[in-house]
Each structure stands twice: as C-alpha cells, then as structure tokens.
C-alpha cells in the first residue's frame, strides 16, 4: 500500500499529512482519527459504516472494490434488482431498470445474508466430494492401466526368450503397439487428472474467499460477494457434471493380448492380437446429504413476491393415440423429459428451448418420472404395478421392483426413492430396490414431491395438500375449497409449493408453512388440462404440462 493510500483524504486536500485509520465505502474516502470524529457526527454521514484499513486490506479484491454509490446518479444503492442481480438506486428504476420487476430493499436482503454461507458451504462440500471421487477413480484407472501394460510386456518378453529366433521381430512390433496404446490412453488419463487437480485448487481458493468474507466483510459485502461466489460454484458444478453425463470420458480401457502358442510355429508373423476394449465406468454423483436439510426454506415468507415468467413453450406432435402427458422431470444439460401415459408408451426428451430431441419407446405405459442423476430416471408403471430405473443412454433397466397394488407418484431425495402405492402408503426405497420403510397415507393420492426431509402430496376428493416428515408425522395440511382436483405438485426455492388444479385449470403457489396460497395461472393463461409439474432448483425454472394432450411450458420463477 503506497503512502497516498494510507493518508487522510481530507487532510491531504489541506496539504496536511495525517495517517488514515478508517475507510468509508459510501463516501469512498479515508479518514484520520480527528476527521473520522467529524465524519461520524455529520448529519449526512452519521449512518455510514466505516472499516478500519487493517480489516479492509484482508478482504478479497472483488469484495473491497464493491461500490455503494450509483455512478450514473450519485445516489446510494438502496434497492436490489433480481433481473440483473445487482444493486441500484431509486433513480435507476426509471432509467436502466425501468422494465425490471420485483425490486427489494437491500436492508431486507442483507438481514438474511448470513444464511448464504450455508448454501455456499454445502455446494463446496458437494463439489469437493465429487471432484475427489473422480480424481481418485482416474488415478486408480491409471495405475490399473500401468499394471496391465507391465504384465503384458513381461509376458511378451518371456515368450520371446523361448522362441527368440522366430519371433524377435514380432516381439518388437507388439511392444511398439503397446507403447503407442499406453501413451495414448495415459495422456488422456493424465489430462483429466490435471483438470481435476485444477478444480481442487479453485475450490480451495473459493473456500479461502468465503472464510475471509466471514471474518472481515460487512453484511453488504457478504450479500453481493455471495452472489459472485455462487455464480462461480454453479459454473464449477455444471463443468463437473459433464464428467458424469459424458461417460465416454470415464470409460475404462482394458488392454489384452490374444495369443495361441501352437500357431506361432505355423505363421511367420504371429505373436498375438492386441485388443483394446472400452467398458462403462459408473461413478455415482454424490449429493451432500445435509444440503437439502440446510436449505433456507423460511428465509422469505411473502407469498406475493413469487412471480413466474414464460421462458419457452413446447407443442408436442400428435402420436398414434391421443397423448396423456402424466409426468415430467428436468434432466442435465437443460433437457427435459415427459412421460406419455397412453398407448403411445413413449418418453419424450426436449432441449431447453422446447424442441424435441428424441422419443424413447417403452413396452408399457409410464405414469410418473424423476431424474436421479448419472443419466438415469426412475419411473412408475401403474398397469404392471412396477417401478424401474432406466439408463437413458444404454436404455437398460438397472432395477425393477414389483408391488401388490398400482404405483403412482414418485420422488427422489437424499439418495432415496419415495413411491406411492395405492391403498398402502408411500414406500422409501434405496437404489437397489430394497424397501426401508413405508409411510401409511390414505385417500385418493397420486402425486408426491420432497425436499429437506419433508414429503408433500396432493389428495383429491376431498381436495387437500399435505406435508409430513420422512417418518410420516404430518406437519400441516391445507384444505382447498371446491373440486379443483389437485394433481401435480413440486417444491421450489425457499420451500414454496406449486400445485396444479386439474378440474379448475389453475396453478397455485403455496407458502412453505401451508398457511397461504395464491393463484398464479388459470384458464385465461392457456391452462386446458394441466397435470404434471416439476421444478429445477439449480436454475429456478418451472416445467408445467399446460395441456396433457399437447403442450408444455417452461417458466422462470422470480422471488
């Protein structure tokens, strides 16, 4: 820090050299002890928060450089624009942000800034765990490759010693091929290990920044800095997830030599055939088990702040039979999947813009569906009373469970599947298909969802929305007036629920505690036969089947 950076700004203007001890981020000035006394008693600056220079120098650069005054209008930032994710002054609402909605005061948001550390730390834990998994897997794969190469090379040398005169040239040829194969795949492995090592370093740097923010930053700096760090973490998470989705990068290379000793004396150039085989290598994407339970479900309780905005729409082409789009889920890479519970027996996969990518034909009708990671989905088949997990790439079923009665809704939480079986209850299954417990629920219940150790489900006739914990203890219920027939249900950010009323053709948002609900969409918004619904927690997007015979729509959700 130069001398000009540590002298009092006001004193310098009077050609007086006094050492500054504090910094006012609002005035963007440094003050010595006496000037600071004047500053804190002036009416215009008495509320300003100052930081000692010793503390200020410990802050990360992107935190210490945050401004609190609008460059365009010279006013202090008092509002936060969720559309641009940046602070603004009240004059900005009529200029740069005049088309934006959902402004909130910085004071109300800063009060909850401490809870953002929990989200950031949970995401970092999840990233660190999964980076370590892939890192260790690749190191093990490299060692396995090295061991096999060494073993083959030794076998070749032993054989060559016994039949040197005839096979000397062939020995050199095969060893050269092994060297080429080894170099090629070893380079691939080492490149990936290097990439993952870089990710580990980046995560440690983010952890350091968070610690520095926690120790030295103001609430204002924590609030804005947390958004910047969260963007970095989202980028790292999306980058890491590609290792699990594009499994060709994780495929194990097995090297073998096919050799029939008796043939060596009947052919001039035959020592064996070198073969390289690639096999699938599945690494389950680990979820931080405590992440859902630490989500700040009760940070915001104002149900009127929840708004939705159309992002894209998909009109589904007709099938050989009238479509019945009963279930939907978000996949990775901004893709979506719908189940057609009709005689078409199809799964429909779309991109983030609503364009159809492919149809998957099944041998039976799938009702509900949920994405469980690693390119796999879990589905219910009421007609055959079954639940199955399907790998979307290989089209292979990984587990298959049959029940006594029809099965309807399905959800996935904390590495467990929850399945609704008619007249029995909601079963909790692990990913091998073993049932761990059954929660007894009764009534006409077809749709369920989950988050943070809680289950939510809709009952129709009578129309009631229920919430219980994973042990079956009911936490609240919300009776609905009329005969709307609540069907699809999903839970979003901060614990807000989104519920479809099929008969009344409405979409409701319900408060996290079940005490209030509000209508978001109705028939005038194009809801004809609404049914399935799903929420993307990472991107705050809502997928709604507006007409179960032909149309789905994606919305951006604003809070």
TAQUI-V74571 format. One record per residue. N is the residue number from 1. RES is the residue in one small letter. SS is DSSP state (helix for helix, strand for strand, loop for the rest). PHI is phi in radians with two decimals (999 if undefined). NEAR is the number of other ideal C-beta (glycine too) atoms within 12 Angstrom. Layout:
# TAQUI-V74571
N,RES,SS,PHI,NEAR
N,RES,SS,PHI,NEAR
This chain:
# TAQUI-V74571
1,x,loop,999,15
2,x,loop,-1.29,6
3,x,helix,-1.08,13
4,x,helix,-1.19,13
5,x,helix,-1.48,17
6,x,loop,-2.07,25
7,x,strand,-1.63,26
8,x,loop,-1.18,33
9,x,helix,-1.11,27
10,x,helix,-1.18,28
11,x,helix,-1.13,24
12,x,helix,-1.07,22
13,x,helix,-1.16,15
14,x,loop,-1.82,14
15,x,loop,1.06,10
16,x,loop,-1.97,16
17,x,loop,-1.84,17
18,x,loop,-2.13,23
19,x,strand,-1.31,24
20,x,loop,-1.36,34
21,x,loop,-2.09,26
22,x,strand,-2.36,32
23,x,strand,-2.24,34
24,x,strand,-1.77,35
25,x,loop,-1.22,30
26,x,loop,-1.31,28
27,x,loop,-1.33,30
28,x,loop,1.02,21
29,x,strand,-2.30,26
30,x,strand,-1.84,34
31,x,strand,-2.26,35
32,x,loop,-1.43,27
33,x,helix,-1.05,20
34,x,helix,-1.24,20
35,x,helix,-1.16,32
36,x,helix,-1.12,32
37,x,helix,-1.08,18
38,x,helix,-1.12,21
39,x,helix,-1.02,31
40,x,helix,-1.37,21
41,x,helix,-1.80,14
42,x,loop,-1.22,18
43,x,loop,-1.07,10
44,x,loop,-1.33,14
45,x,loop,-2.23,25
46,x,loop,-1.13,17
47,x,loop,-1.61,17
48,x,loop,-1.25,27
49,x,loop,-1.68,25
50,x,strand,-1.84,30
51,x,strand,-2.20,31
52,x,strand,-1.15,22
53,x,helix,-1.11,26
54,x,helix,-1.10,15
55,x,helix,-1.27,23
56,x,helix,-1.02,31
57,x,loop,-1.25,18
58,x,loop,-1.47,22
59,x,loop,-1.30,31
60,x,loop,-1.03,29
61,x,helix,-1.02,15
62,x,helix,-1.21,23
63,x,helix,-1.54,33
64,x,helix,-1.16,28
65,x,loop,-1.57,16
66,x,loop,-1.11,32
67,x,loop,-1.66,25
68,x,loop,-2.01,32
69,x,strand,-2.17,24
70,x,loop,-1.24,25
71,x,loop,-1.16,17
72,x,loop,-1.38,17
73,x,loop,-2.10,19
74,x,loop,1.24,16
75,x,loop,-1.70,22
76,x,strand,-1.23,30
77,x,loop,-1.17,35
78,x,loop,-2.22,27
79,x,strand,-2.14,31
80,x,strand,-2.24,33
81,x,strand,-1.70,31
82,x,loop,-1.23,28
83,x,loop,-1.21,24
84,x,loop,-1.66,19
85,x,loop,0.99,22
86,x,strand,-2.67,25
87,x,strand,-1.35,36
88,x,strand,-2.69,35
89,x,loop,-1.67,29
90,x,helix,-1.21,22
91,x,helix,-1.28,21
92,x,helix,-1.09,30
93,x,helix,-1.15,27
94,x,helix,-1.86,17
95,x,loop,-2.12,17
96,x,loop,-1.05,21
97,x,loop,-1.87,28
98,x,loop,-1.18,15
99,x,loop,-1.70,14
100,x,loop,-1.49,24
101,x,loop,-2.34,20
102,x,loop,1.37,28
103,x,loop,-1.04,29
104,x,strand,-2.30,28
105,x,strand,-1.29,20
106,x,helix,-1.10,30
107,x,helix,-1.05,19
108,x,helix,-1.21,20
109,x,helix,-1.36,33
110,x,helix,-1.11,28
111,x,loop,-1.02,18
112,x,loop,-1.81,26
113,x,helix,-1.12,30
114,x,helix,-1.13,21
115,x,helix,-1.22,25
116,x,helix,-1.19,34
117,x,helix,-1.07,29
118,x,helix,-1.07,27
119,x,helix,-1.06,34
120,x,helix,-1.11,39
121,x,helix,-1.21,29
122,x,helix,-1.12,29
123,x,helix,-1.14,38
124,x,helix,-1.11,34
125,x,helix,-1.02,27
126,x,helix,-1.13,32
127,x,helix,-1.10,40
128,x,helix,-1.09,29
129,x,helix,-1.06,27
130,x,helix,-1.30,34
131,x,helix,-1.08,36
132,x,helix,-1.09,22
133,x,helix,-1.06,29
134,x,helix,-1.17,37
135,x,helix,-1.05,31
136,x,helix,-1.15,19
137,x,helix,-1.09,29
138,x,helix,-1.20,34
139,x,helix,-1.13,21
140,x,helix,-1.13,20
141,x,helix,-1.13,31
142,x,helix,-1.14,27
143,x,helix,-1.12,17
144,x,helix,-1.08,23
145,x,helix,-1.11,30
146,x,helix,-1.04,23
147,x,helix,-1.10,17
148,x,helix,-1.19,28
149,x,helix,-1.08,33
150,x,helix,-1.10,18
151,x,helix,-1.11,18
152,x,helix,-1.13,33
153,x,helix,-1.05,27
154,x,helix,-1.12,17
155,x,helix,-1.11,24
156,x,helix,-1.10,32
157,x,helix,-1.14,22
158,x,helix,-1.11,17
159,x,helix,-1.12,27
160,x,helix,-1.12,26
161,x,helix,-1.14,14
162,x,helix,-1.34,18
163,x,loop,-2.23,23
164,x,helix,-1.00,18
165,x,helix,-1.03,14
166,x,helix,-1.48,20
167,x,helix,-2.02,30
168,x,helix,-1.04,21
169,x,helix,-1.18,18
170,x,helix,-1.19,29
171,x,helix,-1.02,32
172,x,helix,-1.10,19
173,x,helix,-1.13,21
174,x,helix,-1.18,33
175,x,helix,-1.09,29
176,x,helix,-1.15,18
177,x,helix,-1.06,26
178,x,helix,-1.07,35
179,x,helix,-1.11,20
180,x,helix,-1.13,18
181,x,helix,-1.10,28
182,x,helix,-1.05,28
183,x,helix,-1.10,17
184,x,helix,-1.10,19
185,x,helix,-1.34,31
186,x,helix,-1.10,26
187,x,helix,-1.08,17
188,x,helix,-1.08,25
189,x,helix,-1.11,32
190,x,helix,-1.14,21
191,x,helix,-1.07,17
192,x,helix,-1.17,31
193,x,helix,-1.07,27
194,x,helix,-1.12,18
195,x,helix,-1.05,24
196,x,helix,-1.18,33
197,x,helix,-1.10,21
198,x,helix,-1.12,19
199,x,helix,-1.14,32
200,x,helix,-1.10,27
201,x,helix,-1.14,18
202,x,helix,-1.10,26
203,x,helix,-1.14,35
204,x,helix,-1.11,19
205,x,helix,-1.15,21
206,x,helix,-1.12,35
207,x,helix,-1.04,25
208,x,helix,-1.12,19
209,x,helix,-1.08,34
210,x,helix,-1.13,34
211,x,helix,-1.09,21
212,x,helix,-1.12,26
213,x,helix,-1.10,37
214,x,helix,-1.06,28
215,x,helix,-1.43,18
216,x,helix,-2.20,24
217,x,loop,-1.41,36
218,x,loop,-1.37,31
219,x,helix,-1.07,25
220,x,helix,-1.07,32
221,x,helix,-1.17,39
222,x,helix,-1.09,35
223,x,helix,-1.08,36
224,x,helix,-1.29,34
225,x,helix,-1.11,35
226,x,helix,-1.10,38
227,x,helix,-1.13,30
228,x,helix,-1.12,29
229,x,helix,-1.18,39
230,x,helix,-1.09,29
231,x,helix,-1.10,19
232,x,helix,-1.09,28
233,x,helix,-1.16,34
234,x,helix,-1.07,24
235,x,helix,-1.10,21
236,x,helix,-1.15,33
237,x,helix,-1.13,37
238,x,helix,-1.11,21
239,x,helix,-1.14,24
240,x,helix,-1.20,37
241,x,helix,-1.10,31
242,x,helix,-1.17,24
243,x,helix,-1.12,35
244,x,helix,-1.47,33
245,x,helix,-1.38,28
246,x,loop,-1.50,18
247,x,helix,-1.21,29
248,x,helix,-1.16,19
249,x,helix,-1.31,28
250,x,loop,-1.79,32
251,x,loop,-1.15,25
252,x,strand,-1.38,27
253,x,strand,-1.73,31
254,x,strand,-1.80,23
255,x,strand,-1.94,34
256,x,strand,-2.52,20
257,x,strand,-2.12,30
258,x,strand,-1.59,17
259,x,loop,-2.54,26
260,x,loop,-1.98,15
261,x,helix,-0.93,18
262,x,helix,-1.11,10
263,x,helix,-1.38,19
264,x,helix,-1.13,23
265,x,helix,-1.54,15
266,x,loop,-1.91,11
267,x,loop,-2.33,17
268,x,loop,-1.25,14
269,x,loop,-2.23,18
270,x,loop,-2.52,25
271,x,loop,-2.06,37
272,x,loop,2.61,29
273,x,strand,-1.96,19
274,x,strand,-1.44,28
275,x,strand,-2.18,18
276,x,strand,-2.05,25
277,x,strand,-2.02,17
278,x,strand,-1.87,18
279,x,strand,-2.18,18
280,x,loop,-1.11,21
281,x,loop,-2.25,26
282,x,loop,-1.67,26
283,x,loop,-2.05,32
284,x,loop,-1.14,22
285,x,loop,-1.26,30
286,x,loop,-1.32,24
287,x,loop,-1.77,30
288,x,loop,-1.20,26
289,x,loop,-1.04,18
290,x,loop,-1.57,19
291,x,helix,-1.13,30
292,x,helix,-1.10,29
293,x,helix,-1.25,22
294,x,helix,-1.69,25
295,x,loop,-1.09,29
296,x,loop,-1.33,28
297,x,loop,-1.19,30
298,x,loop,-1.97,18
299,x,loop,-1.18,26
300,x,loop,-2.05,27
301,x,loop,-2.04,23
302,x,loop,-1.43,20
303,x,helix,-1.17,27
304,x,helix,-1.21,18
305,x,helix,-1.38,25
306,x,loop,-1.40,37
307,x,strand,-2.30,25
308,x,strand,-2.21,33
309,x,strand,-2.40,23
310,x,strand,-1.06,22
311,x,strand,-1.81,25
312,x,strand,-2.76,24
313,x,strand,-2.39,24
314,x,strand,-2.28,33
315,x,strand,-1.70,22
316,x,loop,-1.50,34
317,x,loop,-1.13,18
318,x,loop,-1.15,15
319,x,loop,-1.81,23
320,x,loop,-1.16,14
321,x,loop,-2.16,15
322,x,loop,-1.04,18
323,x,loop,-1.28,33
324,x,loop,-2.40,30
325,x,strand,-1.35,48
326,x,strand,-1.65,43
327,x,strand,-2.41,46
328,x,strand,-2.67,50
329,x,strand,-2.75,42
330,x,strand,-1.49,37
331,x,loop,-1.84,35
332,x,loop,-1.43,34
333,x,loop,1.01,24
334,x,loop,1.10,25
335,x,loop,-1.62,32
336,x,strand,-2.34,45
337,x,strand,-2.38,42
338,x,strand,-2.07,53
339,x,strand,-1.74,45
340,x,strand,-1.84,42
341,x,loop,-1.49,38
342,x,loop,-2.41,28
343,x,loop,-1.22,17
344,x,loop,-1.20,29
345,x,loop,0.91,28
346,x,strand,-2.10,34
347,x,strand,-1.95,39
348,x,strand,-1.96,43
349,x,strand,-1.91,34
350,x,strand,-2.14,35
351,x,loop,-1.54,21
352,x,loop,-1.17,24
353,x,loop,-1.73,16
354,x,loop,1.53,29
355,x,loop,-1.54,21
356,x,strand,-1.20,23
357,x,strand,-1.75,22
358,x,strand,-2.89,18
359,x,strand,-1.97,22
360,x,strand,-1.99,27
361,x,strand,-1.55,18
362,x,loop,-1.86,29
363,x,loop,-1.66,17
364,x,loop,-2.69,28
365,x,loop,-1.48,31
366,x,loop,-1.64,45
367,x,loop,-1.67,45
368,x,loop,-1.88,48
369,x,strand,-2.63,50
370,x,strand,-2.57,40
371,x,strand,-1.47,40
372,x,strand,-2.04,38
373,x,strand,1.67,29
374,x,loop,0.99,35
375,x,loop,1.27,35
376,x,strand,-2.06,35
377,x,strand,-2.18,43
378,x,strand,-2.00,44
379,x,strand,-2.30,47
380,x,strand,-1.91,45
381,x,strand,-2.23,34
382,x,loop,-1.01,30
383,x,loop,-1.09,21
384,x,loop,-1.77,23
385,x,loop,1.04,24
386,x,strand,-2.27,32
387,x,strand,-2.16,43
388,x,strand,-2.42,39
389,x,strand,-1.88,35
390,x,strand,-2.07,35
391,x,strand,-1.45,24
392,x,loop,-1.16,32
393,x,loop,-1.41,24
394,x,loop,-1.47,17
395,x,loop,1.10,18
396,x,loop,-1.72,16
397,x,strand,-1.41,24
398,x,strand,-1.63,28
399,x,strand,-2.39,26
400,x,strand,-2.61,21
401,x,strand,-2.16,30
402,x,strand,-1.96,20
403,x,loop,-2.01,30
404,x,loop,-1.35,16
405,x,loop,-2.17,20
406,x,loop,-1.08,26
407,x,strand,-1.98,38
408,x,strand,-2.12,41
409,x,strand,-1.23,48
410,x,strand,-2.52,48
411,x,strand,-2.53,42
412,x,strand,-2.33,36
413,x,strand,-2.73,33
414,x,loop,0.89,27
415,x,loop,1.09,24
416,x,strand,-2.27,32
417,x,strand,-1.69,41
418,x,strand,-2.10,46
419,x,strand,-2.22,53
420,x,strand,-1.53,45
421,x,strand,-1.87,35
422,x,loop,-1.02,25
423,x,loop,1.19,20
424,x,loop,-1.95,22
425,x,strand,2.66,30
426,x,strand,-2.00,44
427,x,strand,-1.57,37
428,x,strand,-1.85,33
429,x,strand,-2.08,34
430,x,loop,-1.55,22
431,x,loop,-1.40,26
432,x,loop,-1.68,15
433,x,loop,1.71,24
434,x,loop,-1.35,14
435,x,strand,-1.50,25
436,x,strand,-1.59,21
437,x,strand,-2.85,19
438,x,strand,-2.25,22
439,x,strand,-1.68,31
440,x,loop,-1.27,19
441,x,loop,-2.31,34
442,x,loop,-2.27,19
443,x,loop,2.02,23
444,x,loop,-1.46,22
445,x,strand,-2.12,37
446,x,strand,-2.19,37
447,x,strand,-2.22,49
448,x,strand,-2.42,46
449,x,strand,-2.66,44
450,x,strand,-2.71,39
451,x,strand,-3.03,36
452,x,loop,1.03,31
453,x,loop,1.34,28
454,x,strand,-2.21,35
455,x,strand,-1.91,43
456,x,strand,-2.20,49
457,x,strand,-2.63,44
458,x,strand,-1.83,44
459,x,strand,-2.09,33
460,x,loop,-2.12,30
461,x,loop,1.10,19
462,x,loop,-1.39,21
463,x,loop,-1.54,31
464,x,strand,-2.51,30
465,x,strand,-1.84,45
466,x,strand,-2.00,39
467,x,strand,-2.40,38
468,x,strand,-2.46,28
469,x,strand,-1.50,23
470,x,loop,-1.23,28
471,x,loop,-1.65,17
472,x,loop,1.67,23
473,x,loop,-1.27,16
474,x,strand,-1.24,23
475,x,strand,-1.65,24
476,x,strand,-2.91,23
477,x,strand,-2.48,24
478,x,strand,-2.19,31
479,x,strand,-1.21,19
480,x,loop,-1.95,29
481,x,loop,-1.39,14
482,x,loop,1.72,17
483,x,loop,-2.25,14
484,x,loop,-1.31,32
485,x,loop,1.02,28
486,x,strand,-1.10,45
487,x,strand,-2.12,46
488,x,strand,-1.03,51
489,x,strand,-2.49,47
490,x,strand,-2.60,46
491,x,strand,-2.00,41
492,x,loop,-2.03,42
493,x,helix,-1.08,34
494,x,helix,1.11,33
495,x,helix,1.49,38
496,x,loop,-1.21,44
497,x,strand,-1.76,47
498,x,strand,-2.11,47
499,x,strand,-2.25,50
500,x,strand,-1.68,50
501,x,strand,-1.80,37
502,x,loop,-1.19,35
503,x,loop,-1.22,22
504,x,loop,-1.50,26
505,x,loop,0.96,28
506,x,strand,-2.38,35
507,x,strand,-2.10,43
508,x,strand,-1.90,42
509,x,strand,-1.98,41
510,x,strand,-2.08,40
511,x,loop,-1.15,31
512,x,loop,-1.03,34
513,x,loop,-1.66,22
514,x,loop,1.29,30
515,x,loop,-1.61,18
516,x,loop,-2.37,21
517,x,strand,-2.56,31
518,x,strand,-2.55,24
519,x,strand,-1.42,27
520,x,strand,-1.75,34
521,x,strand,-2.40,31
522,x,loop,-2.56,20
523,x,helix,-1.07,20
524,x,helix,-1.15,12
525,x,helix,-1.60,23
526,x,loop,1.69,24
527,x,loop,-1.33,33
528,x,loop,-1.91,26
529,x,strand,-2.30,30
530,x,loop,-1.19,43
531,x,loop,-2.57,45
532,x,loop,-1.59,50
533,x,strand,-2.73,53
534,x,strand,-2.68,44
535,x,strand,-2.06,42
536,x,strand,-1.71,32
537,x,loop,-1.16,32
538,x,loop,-1.22,25
539,x,loop,-1.95,24
540,x,loop,0.94,28
541,x,strand,-2.12,33
542,x,strand,-2.09,44
543,x,strand,-1.83,48
544,x,strand,-2.24,49
545,x,strand,-1.45,49
546,x,strand,-1.28,40
547,x,strand,-2.42,30
548,x,loop,-1.17,34
549,x,loop,-1.73,27
550,x,loop,-2.86,27
551,x,strand,-2.49,32
552,x,strand,-2.32,47
553,x,strand,-2.43,39
554,x,strand,-1.91,37
555,x,strand,-2.12,35
556,x,strand,-1.49,27
557,x,strand,-1.81,35
558,x,strand,-1.99,30
559,x,loop,-2.09,30
